């Protein structure tokens, strides 16, 4: 079988593209891009991550390349903002905090229980900027085991309370739409 001139051109171009892709892959393997951000995991941060997902924060914010861009990226937010600032902002968000204006207004999370807000802030504090020397950063806060145990206990008990059936056999959380639950928390 004999190839025509145009077929050789396509075959040669495909070979060049494959060779270039291989070269780029080898270069990335030999010298990967620098890691700018890290997640300093704690028990409270894990619970906060669950709340972050439950509340649908990823539908507006991006972390480590996952999520949307309707709001600011949260990579490294734990290095830029204090826990107190994050607590106050989540209760009463205000515009013009990011480096550019966004189309969507951030909802208030003052409806979260204090222990849930603490856990969410712990998660945001765990999203750190990697230190300049490439070493790992210290955890944002040293938390006592008693406080972590209390957060865990309260979250587990509250989650169990929402799932208990009422006398008529329906679940307690069916009064709100999924969107309302995600943005305003369970039961108001």
Residue frames as a rotation matrix with the C-alpha (Angstrom) as fourth column:
UNK 1
0.581 0.814 0.000 0.00
0.814 -0.581 0.000 0.00
0.000 0.000 -1.000 0.00
UNK 2
-0.507 -0.763 0.401 1.35
0.788 -0.599 -0.142 3.33
0.349 0.244 0.905 -1.01
UNK 3
0.104 0.503 -0.858 0.61
0.774 -0.583 -0.247 6.57
-0.624 -0.638 -0.450 0.92
UNK 4
0.495 0.138 0.858 -0.19
0.709 -0.635 -0.307 9.80
0.502 0.760 -0.412 -0.87
UNK 5
-0.475 -0.754 0.455 1.68
0.389 -0.643 -0.660 13.06
0.790 -0.137 0.598 -0.17
UNK 6
-0.028 0.558 0.829 -1.11
-0.611 -0.666 0.428 14.45
0.791 -0.495 0.360 2.05
UNK 7
0.881 0.339 -0.329 -1.21
-0.010 0.709 0.705 11.24
0.472 -0.618 0.628 4.09
UNK 8
0.066 -0.939 -0.338 2.56
0.814 0.246 -0.525 11.46
0.577 -0.241 0.781 4.68
UNK 9
-0.492 -0.196 0.848 2.09
-0.107 -0.953 -0.282 15.04
0.864 -0.230 0.448 5.84
UNK 10
0.496 0.751 0.436 -0.61
-0.618 -0.048 0.785 14.00
0.610 -0.658 0.441 8.34
UNK 11
0.798 -0.250 -0.548 1.48
0.434 0.870 0.235 11.05
0.418 -0.425 0.803 9.52
UNK 12
-0.259 -0.959 0.115 4.58
0.650 -0.262 -0.713 13.23
0.714 -0.110 0.691 9.94
UNK 13
-0.273 0.244 0.931 2.62
-0.460 -0.883 0.097 15.91
0.845 -0.401 0.353 11.80
UNK 14
0.805 0.594 -0.014 1.14
-0.315 0.446 0.838 13.31
0.503 -0.670 0.546 14.12
UNK 15
0.441 -0.737 -0.512 4.63
0.748 0.618 -0.244 11.97
0.496 -0.275 0.824 14.81
UNK 16
-0.509 -0.627 0.590 5.91
0.230 -0.759 -0.609 15.47
0.830 -0.175 0.531 15.66
UNK 17
0.177 0.665 0.726 2.99
-0.669 -0.459 0.584 16.07
0.722 -0.589 0.363 18.02
UNK 18
0.909 0.145 -0.391 3.61
0.120 0.807 0.578 12.73
0.400 -0.572 0.716 19.77
UNK 19
0.024 -0.979 -0.201 7.34
0.784 0.143 -0.604 13.46
0.620 -0.143 0.772 20.07
UNK 20
-0.445 -0.138 0.885 6.63
-0.207 -0.945 -0.252 16.91
0.871 -0.295 0.392 21.54
UNK 21
0.592 0.732 0.336 4.14
-0.562 0.076 0.824 15.47
0.578 -0.677 0.456 24.05
UNK 22
0.714 -0.414 -0.565 6.72
0.561 0.821 0.107 12.86
0.419 -0.394 0.818 25.08
UNK 23
-0.336 -0.891 0.307 9.39
0.524 -0.447 -0.725 15.56
0.783 -0.083 0.617 25.50
UNK 24
-0.150 0.371 0.917 7.09
-0.590 -0.777 0.218 17.71
0.793 -0.508 0.335 27.67
UNK 25
0.851 0.503 -0.151 6.16
-0.220 0.602 0.767 14.66
0.477 -0.620 0.623 29.76
UNK 26
0.328 -0.824 -0.461 9.82
0.794 0.505 -0.338 13.81
0.512 -0.255 0.820 30.36
UNK 27
-0.499 -0.519 0.694 10.60
0.128 -0.836 -0.534 17.43
0.857 -0.178 0.484 31.28
UNK 28
0.254 0.673 0.694 7.74
-0.704 -0.363 0.610 17.54
0.663 -0.644 0.382 33.80
UNK 29
0.878 0.036 -0.478 8.81
0.211 0.866 0.453 14.18
0.430 -0.499 0.752 35.23
UNK 30
0.000 -0.982 -0.189 12.41
0.803 0.113 -0.585 15.31
0.596 -0.152 0.789 35.65
UNK 31
-0.952 -0.277 -0.132 11.53
0.302 -0.765 -0.569 18.72
0.057 -0.582 0.811 37.06
UNK 32
-0.098 0.995 -0.019 7.92
0.961 0.099 0.257 18.99
0.258 0.006 -0.966 38.24
UNK 33
-0.003 0.165 0.986 6.40
0.076 -0.983 0.165 22.44
0.997 0.075 -0.009 38.71
UNK 34
-0.913 -0.399 0.089 6.85
-0.041 -0.129 -0.991 23.86
0.407 -0.908 0.101 42.20
UNK 35
-0.083 0.872 -0.482 4.15
0.854 0.311 0.416 23.19
0.513 -0.377 -0.771 44.77
UNK 36
-0.554 -0.084 0.828 2.74
-0.079 -0.985 -0.153 26.50
0.829 -0.150 0.539 45.97
UNK 37
-0.010 0.700 0.714 -0.01
-0.925 -0.278 0.260 25.33
0.380 -0.658 0.650 48.32
UNK 38
-0.784 -0.189 -0.591 -0.59
0.007 0.950 -0.314 22.55
0.620 -0.250 -0.743 50.79
UNK 39
0.376 0.915 0.144 -3.29
-0.405 0.023 0.914 21.16
0.833 -0.402 0.380 53.04
UNK 40
-0.773 -0.591 0.230 -2.28
-0.425 0.213 -0.880 20.80
0.471 -0.778 -0.416 56.69
UNK 41
-0.018 0.863 -0.504 -4.69
-0.098 0.500 0.860 18.11
0.995 0.064 0.075 57.81
UNK 42
-0.913 -0.063 0.403 -6.17
-0.406 0.050 -0.912 18.04
0.038 -0.997 -0.071 61.32
UNK 43
-0.701 0.713 -0.006 -9.29
0.696 0.682 -0.224 16.36
-0.156 -0.161 -0.975 62.68
UNK 44
-0.043 0.696 -0.716 -11.11
0.268 -0.683 -0.680 19.70
-0.963 -0.221 -0.157 62.78
UNK 45
-0.509 -0.202 -0.837 -10.02
-0.676 -0.508 0.534 20.45
-0.532 0.838 0.122 59.19
UNK 46
-0.981 0.193 -0.002 -11.47
0.159 0.816 0.556 17.11
0.109 0.545 -0.831 58.05
UNK 47
-0.285 0.927 -0.242 -14.80
0.823 0.108 -0.557 17.97
-0.491 -0.358 -0.794 59.67
UNK 48
-0.071 0.186 -0.980 -14.65
-0.161 -0.972 -0.173 21.45
-0.984 0.146 0.099 58.14
UNK 49
-0.889 -0.277 -0.364 -14.02
-0.403 0.099 0.910 19.94
-0.216 0.956 -0.199 54.72
UNK 50
-0.697 0.707 0.116 -17.20
0.717 0.692 0.084 17.89
-0.021 0.142 -0.990 55.08
UNK 51
0.094 0.728 -0.679 -19.10
0.551 -0.606 -0.574 21.08
-0.829 -0.320 -0.458 55.94
UNK 52
-0.483 -0.372 -0.793 -17.46
-0.430 -0.687 0.585 22.88
-0.763 0.623 0.172 52.98
UNK 53
-0.991 0.108 -0.077 -18.81
-0.009 0.523 0.852 20.18
0.133 0.845 -0.518 50.66
UNK 54
-0.432 0.884 -0.177 -22.20
0.872 0.360 -0.333 19.96
-0.231 -0.298 -0.926 52.37
UNK 55
0.101 0.447 -0.889 -22.73
0.280 -0.870 -0.406 23.70
-0.955 -0.208 -0.212 52.06
UNK 56
0.638 0.181 0.749 -21.74
0.743 0.113 -0.660 23.63
-0.204 0.977 -0.062 48.38
UNK 57
0.514 -0.496 -0.700 -18.83
-0.113 -0.848 0.518 26.07
-0.850 -0.187 -0.492 48.71
UNK 58
-0.500 -0.764 0.408 -17.08
0.266 0.313 0.912 24.38
-0.824 0.564 0.047 45.78
UNK 59
0.237 0.632 0.738 -19.86
0.945 0.026 -0.326 25.57
-0.225 0.774 -0.591 43.48
UNK 60
0.993 0.067 0.100 -18.32
0.088 -0.969 -0.232 29.07
0.082 0.240 -0.967 43.74
UNK 61
0.526 -0.841 0.123 -14.75
-0.774 -0.414 0.479 28.56
-0.352 -0.348 -0.869 45.01
UNK 62
0.731 -0.408 -0.547 -11.79
-0.147 0.688 -0.710 26.63
0.667 0.600 0.443 43.62
UNK 63
0.517 -0.635 0.574 -9.29
-0.709 0.057 0.702 24.73
-0.479 -0.770 -0.421 45.77
UNK 64
-0.344 -0.791 0.507 -6.32
-0.252 0.597 0.762 22.89
-0.905 0.134 -0.404 44.24
UNK 65
-0.915 -0.061 -0.399 -7.89
-0.399 -0.005 0.917 23.23
-0.058 0.998 -0.020 40.79
UNK 66
-0.667 0.733 -0.131 -11.26
0.681 0.672 0.290 21.75
0.301 0.104 -0.948 41.83
UNK 67
-0.146 0.723 -0.675 -14.42
0.670 -0.430 -0.606 23.84
-0.728 -0.540 -0.422 41.90
UNK 68
0.493 0.440 0.750 -15.80
0.847 -0.438 -0.300 26.87
0.196 0.784 -0.589 40.12
UNK 69
-0.625 -0.780 -0.017 -14.50
0.775 -0.618 -0.131 30.42
0.092 -0.095 0.991 39.73
UNK 70
0.311 0.794 0.522 -17.57
0.560 -0.597 0.575 32.46
0.768 0.113 -0.631 40.65
UNK 71
0.993 -0.080 0.088 -15.75
-0.118 -0.554 0.824 33.43
-0.018 -0.828 -0.560 43.84
UNK 72
0.329 -0.944 -0.018 -12.07
-0.926 -0.319 -0.201 33.78
0.184 0.083 -0.979 44.75
UNK 73
0.224 -0.411 -0.884 -9.71
-0.001 0.907 -0.422 30.80
0.974 0.095 0.203 44.83
UNK 74
0.888 0.159 0.432 -9.16
-0.419 -0.109 0.901 29.56
0.190 -0.981 -0.031 48.37
UNK 75
0.521 -0.792 -0.318 -5.68
0.647 0.610 -0.457 28.09
0.556 0.032 0.830 47.84
UNK 76
-0.480 -0.875 -0.056 -3.46
0.659 -0.318 -0.681 29.44
0.579 -0.364 0.730 50.62
UNK 77
0.249 0.652 0.716 -6.27
-0.037 -0.732 0.680 31.34
0.968 -0.196 -0.158 52.36
UNK 78
0.844 0.068 -0.531 -5.11
0.490 0.304 0.817 29.99
0.217 -0.950 0.224 55.73
UNK 79
-0.170 -0.964 -0.203 -1.81
0.981 -0.184 0.054 31.81
-0.090 -0.190 0.978 55.27
UNK 80
-0.622 -0.040 0.782 -3.44
0.391 -0.881 0.265 35.08
0.679 0.471 0.564 54.21
UNK 81
0.055 0.774 0.631 -6.27
-0.461 -0.541 0.703 35.36
0.886 -0.329 0.327 56.75
UNK 82
-0.867 -0.291 0.405 -6.51
-0.479 0.260 -0.838 34.81
0.139 -0.921 -0.365 60.49
UNK 83
-0.722 0.627 -0.292 -9.09
0.642 0.764 0.053 32.51
0.257 -0.149 -0.955 62.04
UNK 84
-0.390 0.575 -0.719 -10.82
0.466 -0.550 -0.693 35.53
-0.794 -0.605 -0.054 63.59
UNK 85
-0.624 0.123 -0.771 -11.05
-0.599 -0.709 0.372 37.28
-0.502 0.694 0.517 60.21
UNK 86
-0.881 0.279 -0.381 -12.48
-0.119 0.649 0.751 34.15
0.457 0.707 -0.539 58.55
UNK 87
-0.601 0.683 -0.415 -15.05
0.779 0.386 -0.494 33.72
-0.177 -0.620 -0.764 61.35
UNK 88
-0.334 0.458 -0.824 -16.22
0.060 -0.862 -0.504 37.33
-0.941 -0.218 0.261 61.00
UNK 89
-0.710 0.013 -0.704 -16.30
-0.665 -0.341 0.665 37.17
-0.231 0.940 0.250 57.20
UNK 90
-0.887 0.396 -0.239 -18.27
0.246 0.841 0.482 33.93
0.392 0.368 -0.843 57.07
UNK 91
-0.398 0.764 -0.508 -20.87
0.771 -0.022 -0.637 35.42
-0.497 -0.645 -0.580 59.42
UNK 92
0.595 0.556 -0.581 -21.09
0.214 -0.806 -0.552 38.74
-0.775 0.205 -0.598 57.55
UNK 93
-0.164 -0.700 0.695 -19.50
0.902 0.178 0.392 38.60
-0.399 0.691 0.603 54.08
UNK 94
0.454 0.251 -0.855 -18.82
-0.028 -0.955 -0.296 41.88
-0.890 0.159 -0.427 52.33
UNK 95
0.909 -0.080 0.408 -17.97
0.416 0.177 -0.892 42.63
-0.001 0.981 0.195 48.71
UNK 96
0.718 -0.656 0.233 -14.58
-0.326 -0.612 -0.720 43.78
0.615 0.442 -0.653 47.35
UNK 97
0.705 -0.516 0.486 -12.48
-0.418 0.252 0.873 41.47
-0.573 -0.818 -0.038 49.52
UNK 98
0.494 -0.497 0.713 -10.88
0.660 0.748 0.065 39.58
-0.566 0.439 0.698 46.62
UNK 99
-0.514 -0.801 -0.307 -8.51
0.314 -0.509 0.802 40.93
-0.798 0.315 0.513 43.99
UNK 100
-0.958 0.286 0.007 -11.34
-0.098 -0.351 0.931 41.33
0.268 0.892 0.365 41.46
UNK 101
-0.362 0.899 0.247 -15.12
-0.858 -0.217 -0.466 41.77
-0.365 -0.380 0.850 41.55
UNK 102
-0.978 0.102 0.180 -17.24
0.143 0.962 0.231 38.62
-0.149 0.252 -0.956 41.30
UNK 103
-0.633 0.774 -0.012 -20.71
-0.321 -0.248 0.914 38.16
0.705 0.582 0.406 39.82
UNK 104
0.206 0.717 -0.666 -22.13
0.354 0.580 0.734 36.13
0.912 -0.387 -0.134 42.71
UNK 105
0.103 -0.087 0.991 -22.70
-0.782 -0.623 0.027 37.50
0.615 -0.777 -0.132 46.22
UNK 106
-0.735 -0.438 -0.518 -21.31
-0.012 0.772 -0.636 35.31
0.678 -0.461 -0.572 48.99
UNK 107
0.403 0.913 -0.066 -24.08
0.022 0.062 0.998 34.03
0.915 -0.404 0.005 51.32
UNK 108
-0.091 -0.351 0.932 -23.79
-0.921 -0.326 -0.213 34.49
0.378 -0.878 -0.294 55.06
UNK 109
-0.135 -0.010 -0.991 -23.05
0.107 0.994 -0.024 31.40
0.985 -0.109 -0.133 57.15
UNK 110
-0.676 -0.051 0.735 -24.20
-0.661 -0.399 -0.636 32.86
0.325 -0.916 0.236 60.47
UNK 111
0.433 0.901 0.028 -26.88
-0.860 0.404 0.314 30.13
0.271 -0.160 0.949 60.42
UNK 112
0.088 -0.477 -0.875 -24.21
0.018 0.879 -0.477 27.48
0.996 0.026 0.086 61.02
UNK 113
0.949 0.139 -0.282 -23.85
0.260 0.156 0.953 26.24
0.177 -0.978 0.112 64.56
UNK 114
0.690 -0.715 0.109 -20.74
-0.711 -0.643 0.284 27.67
-0.133 -0.273 -0.953 66.28
UNK 115
0.156 -0.654 0.740 -19.02
-0.200 0.713 0.672 24.28
-0.967 -0.253 -0.020 66.31
UNK 116
0.533 0.079 0.843 -19.65
0.740 0.439 -0.509 23.89
-0.410 0.895 0.176 62.56
UNK 117
0.963 -0.198 0.182 -18.33
-0.085 -0.866 -0.493 27.39
0.255 0.460 -0.851 61.87
UNK 118
0.445 -0.837 0.317 -15.22
-0.684 -0.089 0.724 26.57
-0.578 -0.539 -0.612 63.92
UNK 119
0.162 -0.358 0.919 -14.67
0.337 0.896 0.290 23.41
-0.927 0.263 0.266 61.88
UNK 120
0.792 0.158 0.590 -15.15
0.610 -0.181 -0.771 25.27
-0.015 0.971 -0.240 58.57
UNK 121
0.837 -0.538 0.095 -12.63
-0.539 -0.842 -0.020 27.90
0.091 -0.034 -0.995 59.67
UNK 122
0.261 -0.760 0.596 -10.21
-0.370 0.491 0.788 25.12
-0.891 -0.427 -0.153 60.68
UNK 123
0.421 -0.062 0.905 -10.50
0.720 0.630 -0.292 23.71
-0.552 0.774 0.310 57.15
UNK 124
0.917 -0.065 0.393 -9.85
0.232 -0.715 -0.659 27.11
0.324 0.696 -0.641 55.56
UNK 125
0.659 -0.714 0.235 -6.90
-0.701 -0.470 0.537 27.64
-0.273 -0.519 -0.810 57.91
UNK 126
0.310 -0.526 0.792 -5.48
0.099 0.846 0.524 24.28
-0.946 -0.084 0.314 56.78
UNK 127
0.726 -0.066 0.684 -5.23
0.687 0.032 -0.726 25.58
0.027 0.997 0.069 53.19
UNK 128
0.565 -0.623 -0.542 -1.73
0.138 -0.576 0.806 27.02
-0.814 -0.530 -0.239 53.47
UNK 129
0.811 -0.498 -0.307 0.94
-0.497 -0.310 -0.810 28.53
0.308 0.810 -0.499 51.25
UNK 130
0.741 -0.613 -0.275 4.00
0.638 0.770 0.005 26.30
0.209 -0.179 0.961 51.15
UNK 131
0.671 -0.545 -0.503 7.04
0.084 -0.618 0.782 27.83
-0.737 -0.567 -0.369 52.86
UNK 132
0.735 -0.391 -0.553 9.75
-0.674 -0.509 -0.536 29.36
-0.072 0.767 -0.638 50.66
UNK 133
-0.298 -0.939 0.170 12.38
-0.911 0.333 0.244 26.75
-0.286 -0.082 -0.955 51.62
UNK 134
-0.259 0.270 -0.927 10.13
-0.624 0.686 0.374 23.93
0.737 0.676 -0.009 50.37
UNK 135
-0.971 -0.105 -0.215 9.63
0.095 0.656 -0.749 22.54
0.220 -0.747 -0.627 53.87
UNK 136
-0.126 0.977 -0.171 6.27
0.715 0.209 0.667 21.87
0.687 -0.038 -0.725 55.41
UNK 137
-0.392 0.108 0.914 4.62
-0.436 -0.896 -0.081 24.66
0.810 -0.430 0.399 57.36
UNK 138
-0.994 0.112 -0.020 3.49
0.061 0.378 -0.924 24.19
-0.096 -0.919 -0.383 60.91
UNK 139
-0.296 0.955 0.011 -0.18
0.912 0.279 0.301 23.49
0.284 0.099 -0.954 61.49
UNK 140
-0.170 0.251 0.953 -2.17
0.157 -0.948 0.278 26.74
0.973 0.197 0.122 61.70
UNK 141
0.122 0.236 0.964 -3.23
-0.895 -0.393 0.210 26.15
0.428 -0.889 0.163 65.29
UNK 142
-0.860 -0.285 -0.422 -2.46
-0.048 0.870 -0.491 23.55
0.507 -0.403 -0.762 67.89
UNK 143
0.031 0.960 0.279 -5.84
-0.737 -0.167 0.655 22.32
0.675 -0.226 0.702 69.04
UNK 144
-0.573 -0.198 0.795 -6.50
-0.766 0.475 -0.433 20.37
-0.292 -0.857 -0.424 72.18
UNK 145
-0.937 0.214 -0.277 -7.81
0.078 0.900 0.429 16.83
0.341 0.380 -0.860 71.88
UNK 146
-0.570 0.770 -0.287 -10.76
0.545 0.093 -0.833 17.75
-0.615 -0.631 -0.473 74.09
UNK 147
-0.229 0.478 -0.848 -11.87
-0.508 -0.802 -0.315 20.52
-0.831 0.358 0.426 71.68
UNK 148
-0.687 -0.065 -0.724 -11.52
-0.703 0.311 0.639 18.22
0.184 0.948 -0.259 68.66
UNK 149
-0.915 0.365 -0.174 -13.46
0.393 0.902 -0.177 15.51
0.092 -0.230 -0.969 70.47
UNK 150
-0.386 0.798 -0.464 -16.20
0.231 -0.403 -0.885 17.98
-0.893 -0.449 -0.029 71.34
UNK 151
-0.344 0.231 -0.910 -16.45
-0.833 -0.523 0.182 19.18
-0.434 0.820 0.373 67.72
UNK 152
-0.866 -0.025 -0.500 -16.65
-0.317 0.799 0.510 15.56
0.387 0.600 -0.700 66.55
UNK 153
-0.802 0.572 -0.174 -19.25
0.539 0.566 -0.624 14.62
-0.258 -0.594 -0.762 69.12
UNK 154
-0.281 0.722 -0.633 -21.47
-0.139 -0.683 -0.717 17.63
-0.950 -0.113 0.292 68.42
UNK 155
-0.447 0.081 -0.891 -21.30
-0.882 -0.207 0.423 17.13
-0.150 0.975 0.164 64.63
UNK 156
-0.921 0.095 -0.377 -22.09
-0.016 0.959 0.282 13.43
0.388 0.266 -0.882 64.90
UNK 157
-0.643 0.721 -0.258 -24.98
0.533 0.179 -0.827 14.01
-0.550 -0.669 -0.499 67.32
UNK 158
-0.235 0.563 -0.792 -26.41
-0.455 -0.784 -0.422 16.81
-0.859 0.262 0.441 65.14
UNK 159
-0.661 -0.027 -0.750 -26.12
-0.729 0.258 0.634 14.73
0.176 0.966 -0.190 61.98
UNK 160
-0.912 0.335 -0.238 -27.93
0.368 0.923 -0.111 11.89
0.183 -0.188 -0.965 63.72
UNK 161
-0.490 0.761 -0.424 -30.70
0.229 -0.357 -0.906 14.25
-0.841 -0.541 0.000 64.89
UNK 162
-0.358 0.337 -0.871 -31.37
-0.812 -0.573 0.112 15.39
-0.461 0.747 0.479 61.31
UNK 163
-0.728 -0.012 -0.686 -31.69
-0.508 0.681 0.527 11.81
0.461 0.732 -0.502 60.10
UNK 164
-0.893 0.428 0.136 -34.17
0.164 0.592 -0.789 10.68
-0.419 -0.682 -0.599 62.78
UNK 165
-0.613 0.731 0.299 -37.66
0.446 0.007 0.895 10.13
0.652 0.682 -0.330 61.36
UNK 166
-0.710 0.513 0.482 -40.56
-0.687 -0.654 -0.316 12.19
0.153 -0.556 0.817 62.66
UNK 167
-0.506 0.586 0.633 -43.71
-0.285 0.579 -0.764 10.55
-0.814 -0.567 -0.126 63.99
UNK 168
0.561 0.782 -0.272 -45.31
-0.503 0.061 -0.862 10.63
-0.657 0.621 0.428 60.54
UNK 169
0.559 -0.393 0.730 -42.36
0.519 0.853 0.062 8.70
-0.647 0.344 0.680 59.05
UNK 170
0.842 -0.294 0.452 -40.87
0.281 -0.477 -0.833 11.63
0.461 0.828 -0.319 57.08
UNK 171
-0.094 -0.946 -0.310 -37.32
0.965 -0.010 -0.261 12.90
0.244 -0.324 0.914 57.52
UNK 172
0.336 0.183 -0.924 -36.75
0.642 -0.762 0.083 16.20
-0.689 -0.621 -0.374 59.33
UNK 173
-0.476 -0.693 -0.541 -34.70
0.100 -0.654 0.750 17.68
-0.874 0.302 0.381 56.49
UNK 174
-0.502 0.308 0.808 -37.35
0.857 0.299 0.419 17.42
-0.113 0.903 -0.414 53.74
UNK 175
0.467 0.741 -0.483 -38.91
0.665 -0.654 -0.361 20.82
-0.583 -0.152 -0.798 54.47
UNK 176
0.281 -0.456 -0.845 -36.12
-0.445 -0.841 0.306 22.64
-0.850 0.290 -0.439 52.60
UNK 177
0.971 -0.067 -0.227 -34.93
-0.193 0.331 -0.924 22.23
0.137 0.941 0.308 49.04
UNK 178
0.539 -0.840 -0.062 -31.44
0.842 0.534 0.082 20.85
-0.036 -0.097 0.995 48.47
UNK 179
-0.025 -0.548 0.836 -30.27
0.520 -0.722 -0.457 24.33
0.854 0.424 0.303 47.43
UNK 180
0.565 0.298 0.770 -31.60
-0.443 -0.678 0.587 25.87
0.696 -0.672 -0.251 50.65
UNK 181
0.972 -0.228 -0.055 -29.91
0.184 0.593 0.784 23.17
-0.146 -0.772 0.618 52.70
UNK 182
0.289 -0.926 0.242 -26.60
0.919 0.197 -0.343 23.68
0.270 0.322 0.908 50.92
UNK 183
-0.219 -0.413 0.884 -26.58
0.334 -0.883 -0.330 27.47
0.917 0.223 0.332 51.36
UNK 184
0.063 0.342 0.937 -28.37
-0.660 -0.690 0.296 27.98
0.748 -0.638 0.183 54.66
UNK 185
-0.868 -0.413 0.276 -27.69
-0.483 0.570 -0.665 24.76
0.117 -0.711 -0.694 56.55
UNK 186
-0.633 0.638 -0.439 -30.15
0.465 0.766 0.443 22.17
0.619 0.076 -0.782 57.68
UNK 187
0.113 0.857 -0.503 -33.49
0.964 0.029 0.265 23.33
0.242 -0.515 -0.823 59.14
UNK 188
0.908 0.395 0.140 -32.99
0.379 -0.916 0.129 27.04
0.179 -0.064 -0.982 58.72
